[in-house]
Amino acid sequence: MSEPPTITHVSDKLPIAELSPPTSSRSVTDTVNGSHRFVIQGYSLAKGMGVGKHIASDTFTVGGHQWAIYFYPDGKNPEDNSTYVSVFIALASEGTDVRALFELTLVDQSGKGKDKVHSHFDRSLESGPYTLKYRGSMWGYKRFFRRALLETSDYLNDDCLKINCTVGVVRSTIDCSSLHTIQVPDPDIGAHFGMLLENMEASDIIFNVACEKFHAHKLVLAARSPVFRNEFLYEQDGNEQEIVVNDMEPEVFKAMLHFIYRDALLEEELESTSTSSSTPCTSDTLTAKLLSAADRYDLTRLRRLCESHLCKDISINSVAQILALADRYHATELKSVCLSFAAENLAAVTQSDGFEYLKENCPSLQSELLKTVAGCEDDCSSGGGKSKSVWAQLSDGGDTNGRRVRQRT
């Protein structure tokens, strides 16, 4: 007898597939903005340099690209016969199809606020941002301002023009951030250590500086300064409770302690001493004295901050003094900048009072300057640029471009 047939039941329900969690992303197109102020001192002397010839600002970086402002005193277009001044913004670094927005502002120096503004920002652009195809591409105005009107306007003051430039480089990014974020507070360890200094809590060392006493903490000082570390942790007299500090003013020691505890400088005090008429000599400024303290206690970051501040004050009249300070206190970055500046403006620098001091007191620096000048000449000759010897400037007072250097004070 045959076996009864069997029936297999097949379910009509399909297995449920496992679902991945939903994801999302967002494309964001915006601009990275940056600004630069270009001051043109000696406008009347720049006139007559020729149509199509320009004065260039220093390069500045926005959105990963370098830019420069070109000012044409006699205009860029030969057909205008120098009727207009021209202003352009140029891409000064390598790049392809760099898209950007621009704003050029001629500053009204009368204080009335009637600036002349040409801007892509805050308005709709029919064809979108401007595209610069390659290095050297420019955007601007051949007829920026009629020259005759400019020379009788409030935009020109004391033979000086001021042009503000804003560049907004277009970028597109994919935002994949989560919907919820938690804000992390800014670092505040410096504020906490600063309160420790101000309150003198648990201080274990006193510094006597010109009869003014400062309470501090050996471990904090040892952590920040190799000199203090050696003095407090390894020398036999490291258990002293009071130390007399010679050859330093209380104001300078206080500013140094502020930096050691807070890792920051008293910016307002530095600015006030650098611009005060009571401190005409660079070596008398708080910044210069702090540079000496940084060298004395081997505070590398403080030294670099002081170098940065002093670098802003370099001019024809001050470069020799600042160079001497940089050499004395081992400020290598500042020294390099001073040597380069002095070499580029040799004729004017050698006629300054500071150079006489350099000749009498720092003969080795004078030799280093001459080596830097020789290096500049080698670079120029190999590049086929300036054909005139830097040494020839000493006979006619010109700079390396054949123009007399305008001294900054």
C-alpha positions in Angstrom: 0.0 0.0 0.0 1.3 3.3 -1.0 2.0 5.9 1.7 -0.4 8.9 1.8 0.9 12.0 0.2 2.2 14.7 2.5 1.4 18.3 2.3 4.0 20.9 3.1 2.6 24.2 4.3 4.3 27.2 2.9 3.9 30.5 4.8 2.8 33.5 2.9 4.8 35.8 5.1 8.2 36.9 3.9 11.0 37.3 6.5 11.4 40.9 7.7 14.6 42.5 6.4 16.8 44.4 9.0 16.6 48.1 8.4 19.6 50.4 8.7 19.1 53.6 10.6 18.4 56.6 8.4 21.2 58.9 7.6 21.4 62.4 6.3 23.9 65.0 5.0 23.8 68.6 4.0 25.8 70.5 1.4 26.7 74.0 2.7 28.1 76.7 0.4 29.4 79.7 2.2 32.4 82.1 2.2 35.6 82.4 4.2 36.1 86.1 4.7 39.2 88.1 5.5 40.1 91.8 5.3 43.3 93.8 4.6 44.0 97.6 4.9 46.4 99.0 2.4 47.8 102.5 3.3 49.4 104.4 0.5 51.7 107.0 1.9 53.2 109.5 -0.4 50.5 109.5 -3.1 51.9 112.6 -4.9 55.3 110.9 -5.3 53.7 107.8 -6.8 52.0 109.8 -9.6 53.8 109.7 -12.9 55.2 106.2 -12.6 53.3 105.3 -15.8 50.1 103.9 -17.0 49.7 100.2 -16.2 52.3 100.3 -13.4 51.1 99.6 -9.9 52.0 99.7 -6.2 51.3 96.4 -4.6 50.2 95.7 -1.0 51.8 93.0 1.1 50.2 89.6 0.4 47.5 88.4 2.8 45.8 85.0 3.1 42.1 84.3 2.9 40.5 80.9 2.4 43.8 79.2 1.8 44.8 81.5 -1.0 47.1 84.6 -1.1 45.9 87.9 -2.3 47.3 91.4 -3.0 45.9 94.8 -3.7 47.2 96.7 -6.8 46.9 100.5 -6.9 47.6 102.2 -10.3 48.2 105.9 -9.7 48.2 106.7 -13.4 45.5 104.2 -14.2 45.6 100.8 -15.9 43.9 101.7 -19.2 46.1 103.6 -21.7 42.9 105.0 -23.4 42.0 106.9 -20.2 45.2 109.1 -20.3 45.7 108.9 -16.5 42.3 110.5 -15.9 41.4 107.7 -13.4 43.2 105.8 -10.7 42.7 102.0 -10.9 42.4 99.5 -8.1 42.4 95.7 -8.4 42.5 92.6 -6.2 44.8 89.9 -7.5 45.2 86.2 -6.8 48.8 86.0 -5.6 49.2 82.3 -5.2 48.7 79.2 -7.3 45.0 78.3 -7.9 42.5 77.3 -10.5 39.0 78.6 -10.8 39.0 80.3 -7.4 35.5 81.7 -6.8 35.2 84.7 -4.5 33.3 87.8 -3.5 35.1 91.1 -3.2 34.7 94.5 -1.6 36.9 97.6 -2.1 36.5 100.6 0.2 38.2 104.0 -0.2 38.2 105.4 3.3 36.9 108.9 4.0 39.5 110.3 6.3 37.4 113.3 7.4 35.6 111.3 9.9 32.2 111.8 8.2 32.0 108.1 7.3 31.3 108.8 3.6 33.4 105.9 2.3 33.3 104.9 -1.3 32.4 101.2 -1.4 32.3 98.7 -4.2 30.9 95.4 -2.9 29.7 92.0 -3.9 28.4 91.3 -0.4 24.8 91.7 0.7 23.4 91.9 -2.8 22.3 89.4 -5.4 24.8 88.6 -8.2 23.2 87.6 -11.4 26.1 85.5 -12.6 27.3 84.4 -9.1 30.7 85.0 -7.5 33.6 86.1 -9.6 35.9 83.3 -10.8 39.7 83.8 -11.0 41.1 81.3 -13.4 44.8 81.3 -12.4 47.5 83.1 -10.4 47.7 86.7 -11.4 43.9 86.9 -12.3 42.4 90.2 -11.0 39.1 91.8 -10.2 38.7 95.5 -9.8 38.0 98.8 -11.5 40.0 100.6 -14.2 38.0 103.7 -13.5 38.0 103.4 -9.7 38.0 107.2 -9.1 38.6 110.3 -11.2 42.0 111.5 -10.2 41.3 115.2 -10.3 38.4 114.7 -7.9 40.3 112.3 -5.7 43.1 114.8 -5.1 40.6 117.5 -3.8 38.5 115.0 -1.7 38.5 113.9 1.9 39.8 110.5 0.8 43.3 112.0 0.5 44.7 113.3 3.7 48.4 114.3 4.3 49.3 112.7 1.0 47.9 109.4 2.2 45.1 107.1 0.9 43.6 104.2 2.8 42.0 101.3 1.0 40.1 98.5 2.8 39.7 95.2 1.0 37.5 92.2 1.9 37.7 88.9 0.2 35.2 86.1 0.6 36.4 82.8 -0.9 33.5 80.5 -1.8 33.7 77.0 -0.4 31.3 74.0 -0.4 31.4 71.4 2.4 29.3 68.4 3.4 27.9 68.7 6.9 27.4 65.3 8.5 27.3 66.5 12.1 24.8 65.0 14.5 21.6 66.8 15.3 22.6 67.3 18.9 25.8 68.9 20.2 27.2 69.7 23.6 29.1 72.9 23.9 32.5 72.6 25.6 33.7 75.6 27.6 36.9 77.4 26.5 40.1 76.4 28.4 40.3 78.2 31.7 43.4 76.7 33.4 45.1 80.1 32.9 42.3 81.9 34.8 42.5 79.3 37.6 46.3 79.7 38.0 45.9 83.4 37.7 43.6 83.4 40.7 46.2 81.4 42.6 48.7 84.1 41.9 46.4 87.0 42.8 45.1 85.4 46.1 48.6 84.2 47.1 47.1 80.9 48.3 49.6 78.3 49.4 52.5 80.5 48.1 55.9 79.2 49.2 58.4 81.7 47.8 58.7 85.5 47.9 60.6 87.6 45.4 61.9 91.0 46.5 62.2 93.2 43.5 63.3 96.8 44.3 61.7 96.5 47.7 58.4 95.3 46.2 57.5 91.8 47.2 55.7 89.2 45.0 54.3 85.9 46.4 54.5 82.8 44.1 54.6 79.0 44.0 57.8 77.1 43.3 56.2 74.2 41.5 54.4 76.5 39.1 57.6 78.5 38.3 59.6 75.2 38.0 57.1 73.8 35.5 57.3 76.9 33.3 60.9 77.9 33.5 64.1 75.6 33.2 66.0 78.2 35.2 63.5 78.2 38.1 63.3 74.4 37.9 67.1 74.1 38.3 67.1 76.7 41.1 64.2 75.2 43.1 64.6 71.4 42.5 68.3 70.7 42.1 70.3 73.4 43.7 71.3 73.2 47.4 69.7 76.6 48.3 66.4 75.7 46.7 64.7 75.8 50.1 65.0 79.6 50.3 61.9 81.4 51.3 62.8 84.8 49.8 64.9 85.7 46.8 66.2 89.2 45.9 65.9 89.9 42.2 68.4 92.4 40.9 68.5 94.3 37.6 64.7 94.1 37.0 61.9 96.6 37.6 58.8 95.5 39.6 56.6 96.3 36.7 58.5 93.9 34.4 58.6 91.1 37.0 54.9 91.5 37.6 54.2 91.2 33.9 56.5 88.1 33.7 54.6 86.4 36.6 51.3 87.2 34.8 52.6 85.4 31.7 54.0 82.4 33.7 50.6 81.8 35.4 48.2 82.8 32.7 50.2 82.1 29.5 49.2 85.5 28.2 50.6 89.1 28.1 49.1 92.3 29.5 48.3 93.5 26.0 47.0 97.0 27.0 50.2 97.7 29.0 52.4 96.6 26.1 50.5 98.8 23.6 50.6 101.8 25.9 54.4 101.6 26.4 55.1 101.0 22.8 53.3 104.2 21.7 54.1 106.4 24.7 56.1 109.5 24.0 57.8 109.0 27.4 59.6 105.9 26.0 61.2 107.1 22.8 64.0 104.4 23.0 62.9 100.9 22.1 65.0 99.4 24.9 63.0 101.4 27.4 59.7 99.8 26.5 58.0 97.1 28.6 58.2 94.7 25.6 62.0 95.1 25.4 62.4 94.6 29.1 60.2 91.5 29.0 62.3 90.1 26.2 65.3 90.5 28.6 63.4 88.7 31.3 62.3 85.9 28.9 66.0 85.4 28.0 67.1 85.5 31.6 64.6 82.8 32.7 64.5 80.8 29.4 60.8 81.5 28.7 60.7 80.5 25.1 57.0 81.4 24.4 57.3 84.8 26.1 60.4 85.5 24.0 58.5 84.8 20.9 55.5 86.9 21.9 57.9 89.8 22.6 59.6 89.3 19.2 56.2 89.5 17.5 55.3 92.8 19.3 58.7 94.4 18.5 58.5 93.2 14.9 55.5 95.6 14.4 57.6 98.5 15.5 60.4 98.0 13.0 61.1 101.1 10.9 64.1 102.9 9.3 64.8 104.7 12.6 64.2 101.8 15.0 65.6 98.7 13.1 69.2 99.1 14.4 68.1 99.3 18.1 65.7 96.4 17.7 68.4 94.4 15.9 70.8 95.0 18.9 68.1 93.8 21.3 67.4 90.7 19.3 71.0 89.8 19.2 71.6 90.4 22.9 68.6 88.4 24.0 68.8 85.5 21.5 65.6 86.5 19.6 66.6 84.7 16.4 63.3 85.2 14.5 63.3 89.0 15.3 67.0 89.2 14.4 66.4 87.6 11.0 63.5 90.1 10.2 65.7 93.1 11.2 68.6 92.0 9.0 66.3 91.5 6.0 64.6 94.8 6.5 67.9 96.7 7.0 69.4 95.0 3.9 66.4 96.0 1.8 66.5 99.6 3.0 70.3 99.9 3.4 70.8 103.5 2.2 68.2 104.9 4.6 69.2 102.8 7.5 72.9 103.7 7.3 71.9 107.4 7.6 69.8 106.8 10.8 71.1 107.6 14.3 70.5 103.9 15.3 73.1 102.7 12.7 75.8 104.9 14.4 75.1 103.1 17.6 75.3 99.8 15.8 78.7 100.7 14.3 80.1 101.8 17.7 78.7 99.1 19.9 77.9 96.0 17.8 80.5 95.6 15.1 79.7 91.9 14.7 76.1 92.8 13.8 77.4 95.2 11.2 79.3 92.3 9.6 76.2 90.1 9.6 74.2 92.9 8.0 76.8 93.1 5.2 76.6 89.4 4.6 72.8 89.7 4.4 73.1 92.5 1.8 75.5 90.3 -0.2 72.9 87.5 -0.1 70.2 89.9 -1.3 72.4 91.0 -4.2 73.1 87.3 -5.2 69.4 86.6 -5.2 68.7 89.6 -7.4 71.4 88.9 -9.9 70.4 85.2 -10.2 66.8 86.2 -10.7 67.5 88.8 -13.3 65.7 91.4 -11.3 67.3 94.5 -9.8 70.5 95.3 -11.7 71.6 98.1 -9.5 74.0 97.1 -6.7 72.8 97.7 -3.2 76.1 99.3 -2.4 75.5 101.9 -5.1 72.5 103.1 -3.1 74.9 104.6 -0.5 76.0 107.2 -3.1 72.6 108.5 -4.1 70.3 107.6 -1.1 68.0 105.4 -3.2 66.5 102.1 -2.3 66.9 98.9 -4.3 64.1 100.0 -6.7 65.8 103.4 -7.4 63.4 105.3 -5.2 64.2 107.2 -2.0 62.9 105.3 1.0 60.4 107.2 3.0 61.3 106.9 6.7 58.7 105.6 9.1 58.6 107.1 12.5 
